Amino acid sequence: MGISSVRNQFGGQCYKCGFWVEPGTGYFEKERGKKGWRVQHCYRTHNGGVTCEMVKKKFGKPVDDPVKTP
């Protein structure tokens, strides 16, 4: 599939849940054959990671504008 994941240095909107991912709390991916990068929350809560489930539980469902997590 050609996907690689690395911790994010910049914030962005999670492509899985739609909420904001703060720098260092998720991962970014580059897909082969596509331009740009996409960001997602962590899979587990290790080393300061935040999961999509944690954000959904705290904020509910996402809106059009990304919600920054604390």
KOLMARNU-427428 format. One record per residue (C-alpha): x, y, z. Coordinates in pm, 1 decimal, decimal comma. Layout:
+----------+----------+----------+
:        X :        Y :        Z :
+----------+----------+----------+
:        X :        Y :        Z :
...
+----------+----------+----------+
END
This chain:
+----------+----------+----------+
:        X :        Y :        Z :
+----------+----------+----------+
:      0,0 :      0,0 :      0,0 :
:    294,6 :    233,6 :     45,2 :
:    186,8 :    426,1 :    356,6 :
:    431,2 :    542,1 :    623,5 :
:    340,7 :    699,9 :    960,4 :
:    551,8 :    940,5 :   1167,0 :
:    465,9 :   1165,1 :   1466,2 :
:    326,0 :   1499,9 :   1352,8 :
:    526,4 :   1818,7 :   1405,8 :
:    236,3 :   2037,3 :   1290,3 :
:   -130,8 :   2040,3 :   1379,9 :
:   -401,5 :   1937,1 :   1137,4 :
:   -750,6 :   1793,6 :   1104,8 :
:   -772,9 :   1417,4 :   1165,1 :
:   -886,6 :   1236,0 :    852,8 :
:  -1052,5 :    964,5 :   1063,9 :
:  -1260,5 :   1161,8 :   1317,2 :
:  -1247,6 :   1521,8 :   1186,5 :
:  -1111,9 :   1679,0 :   1507,4 :
:   -793,8 :   1885,2 :   1539,0 :
:   -468,0 :   1699,6 :   1611,3 :
:   -220,4 :   1906,9 :   1813,7 :
:    150,4 :   1887,1 :   1718,0 :
:    320,5 :   1580,2 :   1865,8 :
:     -2,8 :   1405,4 :   1969,7 :
:    -71,0 :   1211,2 :   1649,4 :
:     79,6 :   1091,0 :   1323,6 :
:    106,7 :   1218,2 :    969,0 :
:    101,7 :   1002,6 :    658,7 :
:    211,4 :   1041,7 :    300,5 :
:     25,1 :    818,2 :     59,6 :
:    202,4 :    706,9 :   -255,1 :
:     69,9 :    880,0 :   -563,8 :
:   -103,3 :   1164,9 :   -378,6 :
:     10,3 :   1518,5 :   -298,9 :
:     31,5 :   1652,2 :     54,9 :
:      5,1 :   1488,9 :    393,1 :
:   -280,2 :   1370,6 :    611,0 :
:   -292,9 :   1369,8 :    991,7 :
:   -456,0 :   1130,1 :   1237,1 :
:   -471,9 :   1078,2 :   1612,4 :
:   -260,6 :    809,1 :   1782,3 :
:   -367,1 :    446,9 :   1806,2 :
:   -278,8 :    427,4 :   2177,3 :
:   -228,4 :    676,4 :   2461,4 :
:    146,3 :    630,0 :   2504,0 :
:    403,1 :    911,2 :   2514,5 :
:    140,1 :   1185,4 :   2522,9 :
:    -66,4 :   1050,3 :   2235,6 :
:   -435,6 :   1132,4 :   2203,2 :
:   -676,1 :    885,4 :   2040,3 :
:   -984,7 :    960,2 :   1829,5 :
:  -1197,7 :    795,1 :   2100,5 :
:  -1062,8 :   1031,3 :   2368,0 :
:  -1143,6 :   1338,1 :   2158,5 :
:  -1491,1 :   1211,4 :   2060,9 :
:  -1572,9 :   1139,3 :   2425,5 :
:  -1467,7 :   1490,7 :   2531,1 :
:  -1611,7 :   1698,9 :   2246,1 :
:  -1889,9 :   1490,6 :   2088,9 :
:  -1908,5 :   1494,0 :   1711,1 :
:  -1697,8 :   1724,6 :   1492,5 :
:  -1830,3 :   2035,7 :   1321,6 :
:  -1721,2 :   2204,9 :    998,5 :
:  -1443,7 :   2396,5 :   1174,9 :
:  -1185,5 :   2174,2 :   1347,2 :
:  -1194,6 :   2177,8 :   1726,1 :
:   -852,6 :   2210,5 :   1886,7 :
:   -792,7 :   1963,4 :   2168,2 :
:   -643,9 :   2102,0 :   2491,3 :
+----------+----------+----------+
END
